[in-house]
Amino acid sequence: MSVFLGIDSSNYTSSAALYHREKGIVANCKQLLPVKPGELGLRQSDAVFHHVKNLPGVLEEALAAGRKELGADFCLSGVGVSVRPRDAAGSYMPCFLVGEALARSTAAALNVPVYRFSHQAGHIAAALYSAGRLDLLDKTFIAFHVSGGTTEAVLTRPDKETVFHCEIVGQSLDLKAGQAIDRIGGLLGLGFPAGPALEALAADGRSPRPVRPTLKGTDCCLSGLENQSRKLLEQGAPAADVARFVLESVCAALDGMAAALLERYGPLPLVFAGGVMSNRFIRGKLTEKYGAAFAQPAFSADNAAGVALLAGEREALWHSS
């Protein structure tokens, strides 16, 4: 029985997951890091502190779920962990040190290997799993990672060491989509993170002005969205209309990036991952236009399922070679 543990310590969530190559994900446990009312994120030092507190309990929860699903005598074959934000030179955030320390300690105690991946690769793998598109693991495709700290499109190619490798081919040149949503959510009096509440508010709104995305090749710019939203509110636009404007603007930017990338690289499959991609409005628009694969909501936000899966696939590649 091949069971793999995944650990992720992002700037927003402590998470642990178990992956069984035959049964799939058998546990996906996580705990949000606490953000004080009125604040729009955490300092790295605070994130590290909260991961140290959260991860033991999250790991215990995942292992308990594994024993319930697989039997009390199941054994781990390896540990996957997020150790950096993305597959790029110099990519680093201190919060990932906590997850890596737990992964190394657990693997050493059990005498099993540790497989290191990027947080971004974990997001994409979780999206492929939940969308039923694991067939893309050995193919080239374009993946969007859209969250509070990232708005990027990556060209994803198979890789023997990391299962697949991500090369950035498009991005927001300024504000990230999740940042824009959270900042404008703050203007509207919504809590952090603002995504779910903004989506609910937008359901009753209509965009009060035409949406015109700012694109530069395969990149986009989103910094103007905050000022435009503030001006709309000052002009008396209803909060629901402003919320709708924000979501339509983010969707238009991603749509423009996708069209430019497909023109450059040809008709590759599109995959969308990250917390912002749990939005039903954006998902519906881009699925209808491109037939894109989206992570299910439980696998959109930060989670360890993807790195657990990648650990299992990495070991399978090692055995096959």
SERO-4910 file (N, C-alpha, C, O; in steps of 0.05 Angstrom, whole numbers):
BEGIN
 pado doro    nc1    nc2    nc3   cac1   cac2   cac3    cc1    cc2    cc3    oc1    oc2    oc3
  Met    A     17    -24      0      0      0      0     18     25      0     33     29     19
  Ser    A     16     41    -21     32     65    -24     16     89    -15     -3     98    -29
  Val    A     23    101      8     10    124     19     30    146     23     52    141     34
  Phe    A     23    170     14     42    192     16     30    215     31      7    223     27
  Leu    A     46    227     49     38    250     64     46    275     50     68    277     40
  Gly    A     29    295     49     35    321     39     33    342     60     14    341     77
  Ile    A     51    362     61     51    383     80     55    410     66     73    412     49
  Asp    A     39    430     73     42    456     60     38    477     82     19    476     97
  Ser    A     56    496     83     54    518    103     56    545     88     76    559     90
  Ser    A     34    552     75     33    576     59     29    600     78     28    597    102
  Asn    A     27    624     66     23    648     82     -5    651     92    -11    670    106
  Tyr    A    -23    632     85    -51    634     94    -62    610    108    -81    612    123
  Thr    A    -50    586    103    -62    561    112    -41    541    120    -21    537    107
  Ser    A    -46    527    143    -30    503    150    -46    479    140    -70    477    146
  Ser    A    -33    461    126    -48    438    115    -31    413    113     -6    414    110
  Ala    A    -45    390    115    -33    364    112    -53    346     97    -77    349    101
  Ala    A    -43    329     81    -60    311     65    -47    284     62    -23    281     64
  Leu    A    -64    264     56    -54    237     50    -64    229     22    -87    233     15
  Tyr    A    -46    216      7    -53    207    -20    -46    178    -23    -24    169    -17
  His    A    -66    162    -31    -63    134    -37    -65    131    -67    -85    139    -79
  Arg    A    -46    119    -80    -45    119   -109    -69    104   -121    -76    110   -144
  Glu    A    -81     86   -107   -104     72   -117   -130     86   -109   -149     88   -125
  Lys    A   -132     95    -84   -157    107    -74   -159    137    -78   -180    149    -76
  Gly    A   -136    150    -85   -136    179    -88   -131    193    -62   -118    182    -44
  Ile    A   -140    218    -59   -137    234    -35   -155    222    -13   -179    222    -17
  Val    A   -144    214      9   -160    202     30   -162    222     54   -177    217     73
  Ala    A   -147    243     54   -149    264     75   -138    290     64   -118    290     49
  Asn    A   -151    312     70   -142    338     61   -150    358     83   -172    370     82
  Cys    A   -133    361    103   -140    375    127   -124    402    128   -101    403    120
  Lys    A   -138    423    136   -124    449    137   -136    467    158   -159    463    167
  Gln    A   -121    488    165   -130    507    184   -120    535    175    -96    539    171
  Leu    A   -138    554    172   -131    581    164   -115    594    186   -120    590    210
  Leu    A    -95    610    178    -81    626    197    -98    650    205   -111    662    187
  Pro    A    -98    658    230   -116    680    239   -105    707    230    -82    713    232
  Val    A   -124    723    219   -117    751    210   -136    769    227   -160    765    227
  Lys    A   -124    789    239   -139    808    256   -159    824    239   -153    831    216
  Pro    A   -182    830    250   -202    846    235   -190    872    226   -175    886    240
  Gly    A   -195    879    200   -185    903    189   -158    901    175   -150    919    161
  Glu    A   -144    878    179   -118    873    166   -123    856    142   -142    842    139
  Leu    A   -103    858    122   -106    845     97    -85    824     92    -77    818     69
  Gly    A    -75    812    114    -55    791    111    -38    789    136    -45    801    157
  Leu    A    -16    774    134      1    769    157     30    775    150     39    771    127
  Arg    A     45    784    170     74    786    167     85    757    168     73    739    180
  Gln    A    108    753    155    120    727    154    126    716    182    123    692    187
  Ser    A    135    733    200    141    724    227    116    713    241    118    693    255
  Asp    A     93    726    236     69    717    248     60    691    235     50    673    249
  Ala    A     63    689    209     55    664    195     72    640    205     61    619    210
  Val    A     98    645    208    115    623    219    105    614    246    103    590    252
  Phe    A     99    634    264     90    627    291     65    611    290     62    591    304
  His    A     45    619    274     20    604    273     23    576    261      9    558    269
  His    A     41    573    241     46    546    230     57    528    252     50    504    254
  Val    A     75    538    268     87    522    289     65    512    308     66    490    318
  Lys    A     45    529    313     23    521    330      3    503    316     -7    484    328
  Asn    A     -3    508    291    -24    494    277    -16    466    266    -32    447    267
  Leu    A      8    464    255     14    440    239     13    414    255      4    394    243
  Pro    A     22    412    280     19    387    294    -10    377    295    -16    353    291
  Gly    A    -29    395    301    -57    387    302    -68    379    275    -84    360    272
  Val    A    -60    394    254    -69    388    227    -58    361    218    -73    345    206
  Leu    A    -33    355    225    -21    329    218    -36    306    233    -41    285    221
  Glu    A    -41    311    258    -56    290    274    -83    285    261    -92    262    260
  Glu    A    -97    306    252   -123    303    240   -121    286    214   -138    269    209
  Ala    A   -101    292    198    -97    278    173    -91    249    177   -102    231    164
  Leu    A    -74    243    196    -67    215    202    -90    200    214    -94    176    208
  Ala    A   -106    213    230   -130    200    241   -150    193    218   -162    172    218
  Ala    A   -153    212    199   -171    206    176   -160    184    160   -175    167    149
  Gly    A   -133    182    157   -121    161    142   -125    134    155   -131    114    142
  Arg    A   -123    133    182   -128    107    196   -156     98    193   -162     74    191
  Lys    A   -175    117    193   -203    110    189   -209    100    161   -225     81    158
  Glu    A   -196    111    141   -201    103    114   -185     79    105   -194     62     90
  Leu    A   -159     76    115   -141     56    105   -135     34    125   -124     13    117
  Gly    A   -143     38    150   -137     18    170   -115     28    188    -98     44    180
  Ala    A   -115     19    213    -96     30    233    -67     23    227    -49     36    237
  Asp    A    -62      3    210    -35     -6    206    -23      5    180     -2     -6    171
  Phe    A    -35     25    168    -23     35    143      4     49    148      8     59    170
  Cys    A     22     48    129     48     60    131     53     80    109     43     78     87
  Leu    A     68    101    116     75    121     96     98    112     79    118    100     89
  Ser    A     96    117     53    118    110     35    136    134     28    158    131     18
  Gly    A    127    158     35    143    182     29    128    207     38    104    206     44
  Val    A    142    229     38    131    255     47    136    276     25    159    279     17
  Gly    A    115    289     16    118    312     -2    114    338     13     98    339     32
  Val    A    128    359      5    126    384     20    131    408      1    148    406    -17
  Ser    A    117    429      6    122    455     -8    145    469      6    144    474     30
  Val    A    166    476     -9    189    488      3    195    516     -8    213    530      1
  Arg    A    179    525    -28    183    551    -40    157    559    -54    141    542    -60
  Pro    A    154    584    -60    129    593    -73    126    582   -101    104    572   -108
  Arg    A    147    582   -117    144    575   -146    170    562   -156    191    563   -142
  Asp    A    169    551   -180    193    539   -192    209    561   -206    209    562   -231
  Ala    A    223    577   -191    239    598   -202    263    603   -184    261    601   -160
  Ala    A    285    611   -196    309    616   -180    304    639   -160    292    659   -167
  Gly    A    312    634   -135    309    654   -115    281    655   -102    277    672    -85
  Ser    A    263    638   -110    236    638    -98    238    628    -69    248    606    -64
  Tyr    A    229    645    -51    232    639    -22    212    654     -5    207    677    -10
  Met    A    202    640     15    186    653     36    191    638     62    190    613     62
  Pro    A    197    652     84    204    638    109    182    619    119    189    599    132
  Cys    A    156    624    113    135    607    124    138    578    115    129    559    129
  Phe    A    151    573     91    153    546     82    174    530     97    175    505     95
  Leu    A    191    544    112    211    530    128    198    512    150    209    491    157
  Val    A    175    521    160    161    506    181    152    479    170    156    458    182
  Gly    A    139    479    147    130    454    134    153    436    127    151    412    131
  Glu    A    174    448    117    197    431    109    210    418    134    218    395    133
  Ala    A    211    433    156    223    421    181    206    398    190    217    377    198
  Leu    A    179    400    190    162    379    198    164    355    179    165    332    188
  Ala    A    166    360    153    168    339    133    194    323    137    194    299    137
  Arg    A    216    338    141    242    324    145    242    308    170    253    285    170
  Ser    A    231    319    192    231    304    217    214    279    215    222    257    224
  Thr    A    190    281    202    172    258    199    185    237    182    184    213    189
  Ala    A    197    245    160    210    226    142    234    212    155    238    188    151
  Ala    A    249    227    170    272    215    183    263    194    204    276    173    206
  Ala    A    242    201    219    233    182    239    222    156    226    224    135    238
  Leu    A    211    158    203    199    135    189    217    122    169    211    102    157
  Asn    A    241    135    164    260    125    145    248    123    117    250    103    103
  Val    A    234    145    108    223    146     82    233    172     68    243    190     82
  Pro    A    232    174     42    243    197     28    225    222     31    201    220     35
  Val    A    238    245     27    224    271     26    226    281     -3    247    281    -15
  Tyr    A    203    289    -14    202    300    -41    194    329    -38    173    336    -27
  Arg    A    210    347    -50    206    376    -47    195    388    -73    204    382    -95
  Phe    A    174    404    -69    160    417    -92    155    446    -86    159    455    -63
  Ser    A    146    460   -106    137    488   -101    108    488    -93     93    470    -99
  His    A    100    509    -79     72    513    -71     55    515    -96     32    505    -97
  Gln    A     65    528   -116     50    532   -141     45    505   -155     23    500   -164
  Ala    A     65    488   -156     62    461   -167     41    445   -152     25    430   -164
  Gly    A     40    448   -126     20    434   -110     -8    444   -117    -26    427   -119
  His    A    -11    470   -121    -37    480   -129    -46    468   -155    -69    460   -158
  Ile    A    -28    467   -175    -35    457   -201    -41    427   -200    -60    418   -213
  Ala    A    -26    412   -185    -31    383   -182    -58    378   -169    -73    360   -177
  Ala    A    -65    394   -149    -91    391   -136   -114    398   -155   -135    385   -155
  Ala    A   -110    417   -173   -130    424   -193   -133    401   -212   -156    394   -219
  Leu    A   -111    390   -222   -113    367   -240   -128    344   -228   -145    331   -240
  Tyr    A   -122    338   -203   -135    316   -189   -165    321   -186   -181    303   -193
  Ser    A   -173    344   -176   -201    349   -171   -217    353   -196   -241    349   -196
  Ala    A   -204    360   -218   -217    364   -244   -218    338   -260   -229    337   -282
  Gly    A   -206    316   -250   -204    291   -264   -186    293   -288   -192    279   -308
  Arg    A   -164    308   -287   -147    312   -310   -118    304   -303    -99    317   -312
  Leu    A   -114    283   -288    -87    273   -282    -73    263   -308    -49    259   -308
  Asp    A    -88    259   -329    -76    252   -355    -57    273   -365    -40    267   -382
  Leu    A    -60    298   -355    -43    320   -364    -15    320   -351      2    335   -359
  Leu    A    -11    302   -331     15    302   -317     38    297   -336     60    307   -331
  Asp    A     34    281   -356     56    276   -375     53    290   -401     63    281   -422
  Lys    A     39    313   -400     35    329   -425     42    358   -419     46    366   -396
  Thr    A     44    374   -440     48    403   -437     21    417   -437      4    412   -453
  Phe    A     18    436   -418     -7    451   -416     -1    478   -403     21    483   -393
  Ile    A    -20    495   -404    -18    522   -392    -35    522   -367    -59    516   -367
  Ala    A    -23    530   -344    -37    531   -319    -37    560   -308    -16    574   -309
  Phe    A    -60    569   -298    -62    594   -285    -63    589   -255    -78    572   -245
  His    A    -46    604   -240    -47    603   -211    -55    631   -201    -39    650   -203
  Val    A    -80    633   -191    -91    659   -184   -100    659   -155   -119    645   -148
  Ser    A    -86    675   -139    -91    674   -110    -86    701    -98    -83    721   -112
  Gly    A    -84    702    -71    -78    727    -58    -51    738    -63    -47    762    -63
  Gly    A    -31    721    -68     -4    730    -73      6    725   -101     29    733   -107
  Thr    A    -10    713   -118      0    705   -145    -22    708   -166    -45    700   -161
  Thr    A    -15    720   -188    -31    719   -212    -12    713   -235     -1    731   -246
  Glu    A     -9    687   -241     11    679   -261     -1    657   -279    -18    642   -270
  Ala    A      9    657   -303      4    635   -322     31    621   -326     51    635   -331
  Val    A     32    595   -325     57    580   -328     54    559   -350     33    546   -352
  Leu    A     75    556   -366     76    535   -385     87    510   -370    109    511   -359
  Thr    A     71    489   -369     77    466   -352     85    443   -369     70    433   -385
  Arg    A    110    433   -364    121    411   -379    129    388   -361    136    393   -338
  Pro    A    127    363   -370    135    340   -354    165    342   -346    181    352   -361
  Asp    A    171    333   -322    198    334   -311    203    309   -293    186    303   -276
  Lys    A    225    295   -297    230    270   -283    235    275   -253    230    257   -237
  Glu    A    246    298   -246    253    304   -218    229    314   -202    226    308   -179
  Thr    A    213    331   -215    191    345   -200    163    339   -212    144    353   -206
  Val    A    161    318   -228    137    309   -242    130    329   -265    127    320   -288
  Phe    A    128    355   -258    126    375   -280    141    400   -270    144    405   -247
  His    A    148    416   -290    162    441   -284    146    464   -295    135    462   -317
  Cys    A    145    486   -280    129    509   -288    146    533   -296    164    541   -280
  Glu    A    142    543   -319    156    567   -329    136    590   -332    116    587   -347
  Ile    A    141    612   -319    122    635   -320    122    646   -349    143    653   -360
  Val    A     98    648   -360     95    659   -387     75    682   -388     71    694   -409
  Gly    A     63    689   -366     45    711   -364     39    717   -335     39    699   -318
  Gln    A     35    743   -328     30    749   -300     18    777   -297     18    793   -317
  Ser    A      8    783   -274      1    811   -268     27    826   -262     43    817   -246
  Leu    A     29    849   -274     54    865   -270     52    882   -245     72    896   -239
  Asp    A     30    883   -232     28    899   -208     11    884   -187     20    865   -175
  Leu    A    -13    893   -182    -30    881   -161    -39    853   -170    -45    849   -193
  Lys    A    -40    835   -151    -50    808   -157    -80    807   -154    -92    823   -140
  Ala    A    -93    787   -167   -122    786   -167   -133    784   -139   -152    798   -132
  Gly    A   -122    766   -123   -131    763    -95   -127    788    -79   -144    794    -62
  Gln    A   -105    802    -83   -101    827    -69   -122    847    -76   -133    861    -59
  Ala    A   -128    849   -102   -148    868   -111   -175    862    -98   -189    880    -88
  Ile    A   -183    836    -98   -208    828    -86   -209    834    -56   -229    844    -46
  Asp    A   -187    829    -42   -187    834    -13   -187    863     -6   -200    872     12
  Arg    A   -172    879    -22   -171    908    -17   -198    921    -22   -208    938     -6
  Ile    A   -210    914    -44   -236    925    -50   -258    914    -32   -277    928    -24
  Gly    A   -254    889    -24   -272    878     -3   -270    894     22   -291    898     36
  Gly    A   -246    903     29   -243    920     53   -258    946     50   -270    956     69
  Leu    A   -257    958     26   -271    983     21   -302    979     24   -316    997     32
  Leu    A   -311    955     18   -339    948     20   -347    938     48   -370    931     53
  Gly    A   -328    937     66   -334    929     93   -334    899     97   -345    889    117
  Leu    A   -322    884     79   -322    855     80   -297    846     96   -277    860     96
  Gly    A   -299    822    108   -276    811    123   -255    799    104   -259    798     80
  Phe    A   -233    791    116   -211    778    102   -210    748    107   -214    740    130
  Pro    A   -206    732     86   -205    739     58   -233    745     48   -253    734     57
  Ala    A   -235    763     28   -260    775     20   -274    759     -3   -297    765     -9
  Gly    A   -260    740    -15   -270    727    -39   -299    716    -37   -316    724    -53
  Pro    A   -305    698    -18   -332    687    -17   -354    708    -12   -375    707    -25
  Ala    A   -348    728      5   -368    749     11   -372    767    -14   -394    776    -19
  Leu    A   -350    773    -28   -352    790    -52   -368    775    -73   -384    788    -87
  Glu    A   -364    749    -76   -379    734    -96   -409    734    -89   -425    737   -107
  Ala    A   -416    730    -64   -444    731    -56   -456    758    -61   -479    760    -70
  Leu    A   -441    779    -55   -451    807    -59   -455    812    -89   -475    825    -97
  Ala    A   -437    803   -106   -438    808   -134   -461    795   -148   -470    803   -170
  Ala    A   -472    774   -136   -494    759   -148   -518    777   -153   -534    771   -171
  Asp    A   -522    798   -137   -544    816   -140   -537    842   -154   -553    861   -155
  Gly    A   -513    843   -166   -504    868   -178   -501    866   -209   -502    845   -221
  Arg    A   -498    890   -221   -492    893   -249   -469    912   -251   -468    932   -237
  Ser    A   -451    906   -269   -428    924   -272   -437    952   -280   -451    955   -300
  Pro    A   -429    973   -265   -438   1000   -271   -423   1014   -293   -430   1036   -300
  Arg    A   -403   1000   -305   -388   1013   -327   -376    991   -343   -372    968   -334
  Pro    A   -369    996   -369   -356    976   -386   -329    967   -374   -315    982   -361
  Val    A   -323    941   -378   -298    930   -368   -278    929   -390   -283    917   -411
  Arg    A   -255    941   -386   -234    941   -406   -208    933   -392   -195    949   -379
  Pro    A   -199    908   -396   -175    898   -384   -150    912   -395   -150    920   -419
  Thr    A   -130    916   -378   -105    927   -387    -85    905   -392    -77    891   -373
  Leu    A    -78    900   -417    -60    878   -424    -35    888   -437    -35    908   -452
  Lys    A    -13    875   -432     13    880   -444     24    854   -454     38    840   -439
  Gly    A     18    846   -478     25    820   -488     10    799   -474    -15    798   -475
  Thr    A     24    781   -460     10    760   -445      8    767   -415     -1    751   -399
  Asp    A     16    791   -408     14    801   -381    -11    819   -377    -22    829   -397
  Cys    A    -18    823   -352    -40    842   -347    -33    861   -325    -13    857   -311
  Cys    A    -48    882   -321    -45    902   -300    -71    904   -285    -92    908   -298
  Leu    A    -71    903   -259    -95    904   -243    -96    927   -223   -115    930   -208
  Ser    A    -74    943   -222    -73    963   -201    -94    984   -203   -103    996   -183
  Gly    A   -103    990   -228   -124   1010   -231   -151   1002   -221   -169   1018   -217
  Leu    A   -155    976   -216   -181    966   -208   -189    977   -180   -213    983   -176
  Glu    A   -170    980   -162   -176    991   -136   -186   1020   -138   -206   1027   -125
  Asn    A   -171   1036   -153   -179   1064   -156   -206   1067   -170   -222   1084   -162
  Gln    A   -210   1051   -190   -236   1052   -204   -259   1045   -186   -280   1057   -187
  Ser    A   -255   1025   -169   -276   1016   -151   -281   1038   -130   -304   1043   -122
  Arg    A   -260   1050   -120   -263   1072   -100   -280   1095   -112   -297   1106    -99
  Lys    A   -273   1102   -138   -288   1123   -151   -317   1117   -155   -334   1134   -151
  Leu    A   -322   1092   -162   -350   1083   -166   -366   1086   -139   -389   1095   -140
  Leu    A   -354   1078   -117   -367   1081    -91   -372   1110    -85   -393   1117    -74
  Glu    A   -352   1127    -90   -355   1156    -85   -377   1168   -102   -390   1188    -94
  Gln    A   -382   1156   -125   -403   1166   -143   -431   1154   -136   -450   1161   -149
  Gly    A   -432   1138   -116   -457   1127   -106   -465   1101   -117   -488   1092   -114
  Ala    A   -447   1086   -131   -454   1060   -141   -459   1041   -118   -445   1041    -98
  Pro    A   -480   1024   -120   -485   1004   -100   -462    985    -96   -448    978   -115
  Ala    A   -459    975    -72   -437    957    -66   -438    932    -83   -418    922    -92
  Ala    A   -463    922    -88   -465    898   -105   -455    903   -133   -444    885   -145
  Asp    A   -460    927   -144   -451    933   -171   -420    935   -172   -408    926   -191
  Val    A   -408    946   -151   -379    948   -150   -367    920   -148   -347    915   -161
  Ala    A   -379    903   -132   -369    876   -130   -370    861   -157   -352    847   -164
  Arg    A   -392    866   -171   -395    853   -197   -374    864   -217   -362    849   -232
  Phe    A   -369    890   -215   -349    902   -232   -321    890   -227   -306    885   -246
  Val    A   -315    886   -202   -289    874   -195   -286    846   -207   -265    840   -219
  Leu    A   -306    829   -204   -304    802   -214   -303    801   -244   -288    786   -256
  Glu    A   -319    818   -257   -318    819   -286   -291    829   -296   -282    820   -317
  Ser    A   -279    847   -282   -253    858   -289   -231    837   -287   -215    834   -305
  Val    A   -231    822   -265   -212    800   -261   -216    779   -283   -196    770   -294
  Cys    A   -240    772   -288   -247    752   -308   -237    761   -336   -226    746   -351
  Ala    A   -242    787   -342   -233    797   -368   -203    797   -371   -193    791   -393
  Ala    A   -188    803   -350   -159    802   -351   -149    774   -356   -131    770   -372
  Leu    A   -160    754   -342   -152    726   -346   -160    717   -374   -145    702   -386
  Asp    A   -183    725   -383   -192    718   -410   -172    729   -431   -164    714   -449
  Gly    A   -164    754   -428   -145    766   -446   -118    752   -446   -106    747   -467
  Met    A   -109    745   -422    -83    731   -420    -85    704   -433    -67    696   -448
  Ala    A   -107    689   -428   -111    663   -440   -111    664   -470    -98    647   -483
  Ala    A   -125    683   -482   -126    685   -511    -99    691   -522    -91    680   -543
  Ala    A    -83    709   -510    -57    715   -519    -38    691   -517    -21    687   -535
  Leu    A    -40    676   -496    -23    653   -492    -29    631   -512    -11    618   -523
  Leu    A    -55    626   -518    -62    606   -537    -53    614   -565    -46    597   -582
  Glu    A    -54    640   -571    -44    649   -597    -14    645   -599     -4    638   -620
  Arg    A      1    648   -577     30    645   -577     38    615   -577     56    608   -592
  Tyr    A     25    599   -561     35    571   -557     18    550   -571     24    526   -571
  Gly    A     -4    558   -583    -21    539   -596    -43    528   -578    -45    537   -555
  Pro    A    -60    510   -588    -83    501   -573    -77    481   -551    -84    457   -552
  Leu    A    -64    491   -530    -57    474   -507    -81    474   -487    -96    493   -486
  Pro    A    -83    452   -471   -103    452   -450    -98    475   -429    -75    481   -424
  Leu    A   -120    486   -419   -118    506   -398   -128    495   -371   -148    482   -370
  Val    A   -113    501   -350   -120    492   -323   -119    517   -305   -100    533   -307
  Phe    A   -139    520   -287   -140    543   -269   -139    533   -240   -156    516   -233
  Ala    A   -121    544   -225   -117    536   -197   -114    561   -179   -110    583   -190
  Gly    A   -116    557   -153   -113    579   -134   -140    588   -123   -161    583   -134
  Gly    A   -139    601   -100   -163    608    -85   -183    625   -101   -207    621    -98
  Val    A   -173    644   -117   -192    661   -132   -208    645   -152   -230    652   -160
  Met    A   -197    622   -161   -210    606   -182   -233    589   -171   -245    574   -186
  Ser    A   -239    591   -145   -263    579   -135   -288    596   -141   -310    587   -135
  Asn    A   -284    620   -151   -306    637   -157   -323    626   -180   -313    619   -201
  Arg    A   -349    622   -175   -366    609   -195   -371    626   -220   -373    615   -242
  Phe    A   -371    652   -217   -375    670   -240   -352    667   -260   -356    663   -284
  Ile    A   -328    670   -249   -304    668   -267   -301    640   -278   -295    637   -302
  Arg    A   -306    620   -262   -304    592   -271   -324    587   -294   -317    575   -314
  Gly    A   -348    597   -291   -369    592   -312   -361    605   -338   -364    593   -359
  Lys    A   -352    630   -337   -344    644   -362   -322    631   -377   -323    627   -401
  Leu    A   -300    623   -362   -277    613   -375   -280    583   -383   -268    574   -403
  Thr    A   -297    569   -368   -303    541   -376   -319    541   -402   -313    525   -420
  Glu    A   -338    559   -404   -355    560   -428   -338    568   -452   -343    557   -474
  Lys    A   -320    587   -449   -304    596   -472   -282    577   -481   -277    573   -504
  Tyr    A   -268    566   -460   -244    551   -467   -245    521   -460   -227    506   -467
  Gly    A   -267    512   -447   -267    484   -438   -245    479   -418   -235    457   -416
  Ala    A   -238    500   -402   -216    498   -383   -222    479   -360   -246    475   -353
  Ala    A   -201    468   -348   -204    451   -324   -200    469   -300   -180    484   -298
  Phe    A   -218    467   -280   -217    483   -256   -215    464   -232   -227    443   -231
  Ala    A   -200    472   -212   -200    458   -186   -228    461   -173   -240    482   -175
  Gln    A   -237    439   -161   -262    441   -145   -256    460   -121   -233    462   -112
  Pro    A   -276    473   -110   -272    492    -88   -254    482    -65   -237    497    -55
  Ala    A   -258    457    -57   -242    447    -34   -213    444    -41   -196    443    -23
  Phe    A   -206    444    -67   -178    441    -75   -168    466    -89   -146    467   -100
  Ser    A   -184    488    -88   -176    514    -99   -158    529    -80   -136    538    -88
  Ala    A   -167    533    -56   -152    547    -36   -127    531    -28   -125    508    -35
  Asp    A   -109    543    -13    -85    530     -5    -91    503      8   -108    501     26
  Asn    A    -76    483      0    -80    456     11    -55    439      5    -39    446    -12
  Ala    A    -52    417     19    -29    399     16    -34    376     -2    -17    359     -6
  Ala    A    -59    373    -13    -66    350    -29    -47    348    -53    -39    326    -61
  Gly    A    -41    371    -66    -25    370    -90      3    359    -85     13    344   -101
  Val    A     16    368    -63     43    358    -58     43    329    -49     63    315    -54
  Ala    A     22    320    -36     20    292    -29     18    275    -55     31    255    -58
  Leu    A      2    284    -74     -1    271    -99     25    271   -115     33    251   -126
  Leu    A     39    294   -116     64    296   -130     85    277   -118    101    266   -133
  Ala    A     85    274    -92    104    255    -79     99    227    -90    118    212    -96
  Gly    A     73    219    -91     67    192   -101     75    189   -130     85    168   -138
  Glu    A     69    209   -147     77    208   -175    107    209   -179    117    196   -197
  Arg    A    121    224   -162    150    224   -164    162    197   -158    181    188   -172
  Glu    A    152    184   -138    163    157   -132    156    137   -154    173    120   -160
  Ala    A    133    140   -165    126    122   -188    144    127   -211    152    108   -225
  Leu    A    152    152   -217    171    158   -238    198    145   -232    211    135   -250
  Trp    A    206    147   -207    232    136   -199    233    106   -204    252     95   -214
  His    A    211     92   -196    210     63   -200    209     56   -229    222     36   -237
  Ser    A    194     71   -245    192     64   -273    218     69   -289    223     56   -310
  Ser    A    235     87   -278    260     93   -292    283     75   -282    305     77   -292
***
